[in-house]
Amino acid sequence: MRQVILDTETTGLRTEDGDRIIEIGCIELINRKFTGKRYHQYINPQRTIDAEALAVHGISNQFLETKPLFADIASEFLAFISDAELIIHNAPFDMGFINYELRLLRKNSKPIEEKCKIIDTLVLARQLHIGQRNSLDALCKRYGIDNTNRELHGALLDASLLAQVYLVMTGGQSCLFDTLETTETVTDKSTDNTIIFTGQKRKLRIIKADDHELSLHHHQLTQMYEKKKCLWLTSLPIKDN
């Protein structure tokens, strides 16, 4: 099973206002394992970046002046995500921008949703953690994932953090039972930016039932057994005192 964790950064929040993608970051998983393959690209949006967006990601117009246009990287990007299941946090936002860019290239372009299955981790998180904060930072804190390097948003860094969140949130043993601590440093050749990915040891807590809980459990089994609704018991277990 091939999955691609995807994140974007943009000039603003609304394609209706002509906002564009300025960065794409993708991390590949196969059978829920990191393969080491990534796609990362900065993009010249041919328009100014909103001040609010600049404060979030810190990517300036001056930095993007020499970067390729989306039209120049579209084929390579689409080839990377082709036939993959896309994992995105707040998918409507990122997919809306990607589809907008594709429509600018070709008006009758099919949306990505028709080419790839989409899993929205924000929807998953809201189902698991009702009424709680489910931003990427909040999920990293909840699952014990180190996000101390995330002073500003960045598509590749955020995709890496989301990959770890997704694996833990969906019961992925590749995160919960890792025994080695690893650190990987990736340098973007077009800048001096260095991104550090860390995988840390995680120990599972074993919480045993106390006497009260065991008593309640035995009482429940007794009731089920007496009503002949406990199919896996041929006799009632003896309660320890």
N, C-alpha and C positions, 0 to 999 in steps of 0.2 A: 504494500500500500504506500503510494507516494503522496506526501503532503507538503505543502509550501506555506510557511508562516509569512504573512505579508503585512507590511506597514508602509505608509506614505507620509510625507510632509508636504504642505501646500502653502500657497501665498495668502490664503484666507480660508473662510469657512463656507463660501457659497459659490457654486459653479454658476448660479444665476447672475452673479456679479462679475463673471469672467475670471474667477480665481482658478489657478492652475497647479499642477503637481510640480514640486521642485526636487523631491527625493523619493526614491523607491528602495526598500530593503526587503530581501527575501531570504529565508533560511529553509533548506530542504531537510525533510525527515523521510526515511523509508522504513516502514514497519516500526514506527515510533522511535527510531534511532537517528541521531544526527549523522549526516553523511559528510559534512565538511563543505558541501557545495552551497554557495551563496550567490545571490545577484544583488548588486548594489550600484546605484547610479544617481548622481546629481543631474538636474535638468534645468536648462535655461527656460524660464516661463514666459519670457518676452513681455513682462509686465512687472510693476512694482509690487513688493511684498508689504502687506498690511503691518502696521506697527505692532498690533496685538500678536500676530503670527510670529513676527521676528522675535518678540520677547519669549515665545514658547520654544522655538527651535534654534534661534541664533544664526540662521543662514541668511546672509546678506545678498542683495542684488549684485554687488560688486564681485562677490565670490562666484556667482552663477553666470557671469557674463561670458566666460569662456567655455561653459559646459554645453553639451549637445542639446538639441531640441528633442522633444518627445518623439517627433516624427523620425528622428535619426536612430532612436533606441527601441522603437515600438516592436519591431520584428524580433529582436533579441530577447526582450522582456516577455513577449507572448510565447516564445519558444520555451523559456524557462518554466513558465507556469502551465504549459500545455499538459492536459490530461492529469493534472494534480488536483487534490482536494485542498482548497484554500482555507487557511485558518486566519481569521482577522478579528481584531477587537473593535467593535462598533462597525461592522461590515458595511452598512449602508453608506457611511461617510466615504470610506476608501473606494468602494465599488462605484459610487456616484462620480467620483473624480476620474477614475480610470475609464469608465464608460463615456464620460464627457470628452476626455482626451481622444478616445477612439472615434467618437462622432465628429470631432473636428478634422480628423484625418479622412474619414469616409462616413458620409451621412447615414448610410444604410448598414453600418457596422453592427454586428450582433453583440449584445451585452455579454460580459464575462460570465454572468450567471448561467447562460445557455451553453457555455463551454466547460465550466468547472463547477463542481459542487462547492458550496460555501458553508463554512461553519463559523458562526459568530460567537466568540468567546464571551462577549458582554451578555448576550442572551443566556448562555450557559451559566455564567456567574450569577445572574439575577435569579435564576431558578434554584441555584444551590444556596445562595446567601440572600434570602429575601429581606428587603428593608435595610441592607447594609451598603456601604460604599463599595463599588466594584470597578473603580478605575484601575489602570495597570499598576500604579504605585500601591494602591490599597491591596490588590491581589498579591503583589510581591511580598508585602509585609505580612499578609495573612498566611502565606505558604512558606515563609522563611527564605525567600529568594533575594539574594544580594543585589540591590539596585542603587548602591551608593554612587556609582559612576553616572547616574542619570540626572545630572544637574540641568541639562536641557534635553528636550525631545530629539531623537534622531531615528530615522527609519530602520537602520540596520541594528542598532542597539535595542530599540523597542521590539523588533521582531525576535531578537535573541531572548529577551526577557519573556516575551509572550509565549515563545516555544516552551520554556521551562514551566511557566504558569499552566499552560494547556496540558502538558504531560502529567503534572501533579494533580490538576483539577479533574482530569479524566481517569485518574488511577494508574498513570504510567509508571511502571516499575523502574524505567530507565532513570527516573529522577529519585524516586523514593529509596531505592536500594543500591545506588551507586556507592562503591567502596573506595574509589580513588578520588583524590582532590586534584583538579587540574586547573591550570590557568592558561589562557590563550590570548595573545596580543595580535590584533589585526590593525595594520596601518593603511589608511586610504592613500593610494599613490598620488592622487591629485591634490592632496592637502597634507598638512602635518598632523592631522587628527589621528589619534590613537584610540582604539576601542578595545577594552579589556573584557573578556568573557570569563567568568569563573564558575566552576562546578564544585560544590562543596559536599563533604560528607554529611549524610543525614541519618540520624538514629531514630528509629521508631519507638515511641513510648508504649510500653505494655501496661495497660490499666486493668487490673483484676477486679472482679465483682467482690463487693464486701458482703458480710454476713446477711445484712438486711436484703440486699439484692438477690442473694442466693436463696433466701427464704421465700421471697416473692416468686422467684423463678420456679421453685419446687411446688409452691401452691398452685401456680398456673398449670404446670404439668399434671398435677393431681386432678384438677378440674377437667382438663382435656382427656386424661386417661379414663376417668369415671364416665365421661360422656361418649367414650369410644371415638374420640376425634383426634387422638394422638397416634397416627399410623405407624410411626417409627419405633414405638415402645411396645414390647411384648409383656413387660411387667414394669411396675412403678419402681423407679430407683429409690434406694434407701437414703433418707436425708441424714447428712452428717450433723452431729451436734457439736 
